[in-house]
């Protein structure tokens, strides 16, 4: 485990204290969780950018063309949230 001295503007620190208190977590846990969430978001963005770069729209269009022209199977249609099924 590593230590890092962090300088936080007073206004942000006060807000962070309030959120940590409301969430019933320590300031340490709040900051570690916030850092983990940001790292996860950046890694996810990089993952999807890498996947997008491998995409082949021509191959996708060919795949769609090869798909059968059939009605969806019962229960396989999109329903907006809260709609009766």
C-alpha positions, 0 to 999 in steps of 0.5 A: 500500500502506498501513501500520497499527500494530496492537496485539495482545494478547501471548497472541494474538501468540504464537499468531499467530507459531506459526501463521505459523511452521507455515504457513511465512509471514511475520507480515505475510502471516499478518495480511494473509491473516487480514484478507482472509479476514474481509473475504471472509466479511463480503462473502459474508454481505452478498451472500447476505442481499441475495439472500435479500431478493430471494427470493419463496417463492410464486414458488419454490413455483409453480416446484416445482409446475410441475416434472415429477414424474419420477425423477432421471436416472441419476447425478443422485441425491445420494450421501453422501461416500465412497459407492460409485457 
